[in-house]
Amino acid sequence: MTMQAAILESPGIENVRVRAIPMPTAGPGTALVRMRAASLNYRDLVVVNGGFGSRQKQSGLVLLSDGAGEIVELGEGVCEFNIGDRVASCFYEDWAGGRPTAARLATALAAGRDGIACEYRALAATGIMRVPDHLSWIEAATLPCSALTAWSAVVAHGATKAGETIVTQGSGGVSLFAAQFALACGARLISTSSSEAKLARLKEIGAHELINYRAEPEWGRRARALSGEGADLVIDIGGRATLKQSMLALRPGGTVALIGAVSGQRASLNLGAAVANSIRLQGIAVGHRESYAEMMRAVSFHKIRPVTDEVFPLADIQAALRFLASGQHVGKVCIEI
Ligand SMILES: NC(=O)c1ccc[n+]([C@@H]2O[C@H](COP(=O)([O-])OP(=O)(O)OC[C@H]3O[C@@H](n4cnc5c(N)ncnc54)[C@H](OP(=O)(O)O)[C@@H]3O)[C@@H](O)[C@H]2O)c1
């Protein structure tokens, strides 16, 4: 028996092929999931271009870490799930809780091991999570990486309280979830973006203050002024072009959640300002399963609806990757399987 899967044959979007590969079965400790939807992350563009070097499977990698589907077969020893359960993948197939270790971080999907862009995937029981009933397959497929990363920054590490100020950057997947979680915590939200049209979407989502970072390259001081003493937390997804402004936006004792580097990995840091203002720089590596369960509870209770953009069929995954790379999207770019 075979199934369709999106495979990276060699680096480059043009070398992603949707083709038949053998269908898996549920081995001990795993559940066979009929994948129904997937979503793309910026990281998938890095993987497709071979950016993880020797840390990614060198040939025949099944792409994408984030997906949702229903359990169709249970392997020996799996007792916490039932056939028919609606589940999403965990970004790390085996990081139940506790601190990050090299071994746990190495269990990320769609780099060193296969991802979920396929019709059936046998996943460890530690690598799946039931999804809230109010979400469609497409919406549920957006949660594993960007939502949990945002949750880790805003809630697990950030411990955000009502009335605090959070700054988000841009209108991509992580930033929109961070905005939604910040609002659910009762925080004041300042959002930046590159265009007025995208800022209008951020306003609809509930942002209290908006800054166009193209029109206002020194947006950090403006964000600090808007929040009075300065922001409590900045969600930094920009890296090189944003770290300085993120620090300027903060109050003394505030935190920059170091999440991404869409503008470049190497950033200079004003150590004097960081030390004198007791700034905390908090690196985030998605998050573990225990946090994921807490996040699912909050998504369910607050009936949070992920913001989705274009949905492509699996056969058009190259077009989906190109659309993500173009930066036109707001929220998540998705795949129907
Ligand atoms: N550490 C982790 O665990 C973790 C997890 C997930 C993602 N990440 C990283 O986080 C970053 C974002 O990921 P994503 O999946 O959310 O990406 P995404 O959906 O592709 O969104 C990226 C967004 O960044 C904004 N942007 C581009 N240049 C910018 C700049 N100079 N300043 C501010 N914003 C800028 C754009 O929004 P506008 O056009 O609205 O400005 C763009 O839509 C990536 O670097 C990714 O690798 C890290």
The ligand as an ORCA input file, in Angstrom:
! r2SCAN-3c Opt
* xyz 0 1
  N      12.190     29.930     18.406
  C      11.154     29.208     18.048
  O      10.749     28.271     18.726
  C      10.431     29.575     16.801
  C       9.189     29.014     16.508
  C       8.499     29.456     15.386
  C       9.087     30.401     14.554
  N      10.320     30.879     14.846
  C      10.939     31.910     14.010
  O      10.140     33.081     14.141
  C      10.163     33.806     12.920
  C       8.734     34.016     12.448
  O       8.175     32.755     12.112
  P       6.702     32.655     11.490
  O       6.502     31.232     11.125
  O       5.738     33.367     12.337
  O       6.944     33.485     10.141
  P       5.925     34.067      9.086
  O       4.551     33.573      9.315
  O       6.552     33.853      7.745
  O       5.913     35.623      9.413
  C       7.033     36.410      9.203
  C       6.575     37.864      9.293
  O       7.662     38.636      9.746
  C       7.368     39.983      9.457
  N       8.637     40.666      9.181
  C       9.456     40.509      8.125
  N      10.519     41.346      8.250
  C      10.337     42.026      9.403
  C      11.068     43.041     10.084
  N      12.210     43.525      9.583
  N      10.578     43.521     11.255
  C       9.419     43.032     11.755
  N       8.684     42.085     11.157
  C       9.141     41.590     10.001
  C       6.402     39.993      8.271
  O       5.160     40.577      8.699
  P       4.682     42.026      8.180
  O       4.727     41.973      6.691
  O       3.341     42.224      8.774
  O       5.670     43.011      8.706
  C       6.205     38.496      7.976
  O       4.908     38.167      7.599
  C      11.048     32.996     11.979
  O      12.377     33.469     12.052
  C      10.976     31.599     12.542
  O      12.078     30.800     12.201
  C      10.998     30.476     15.942
*
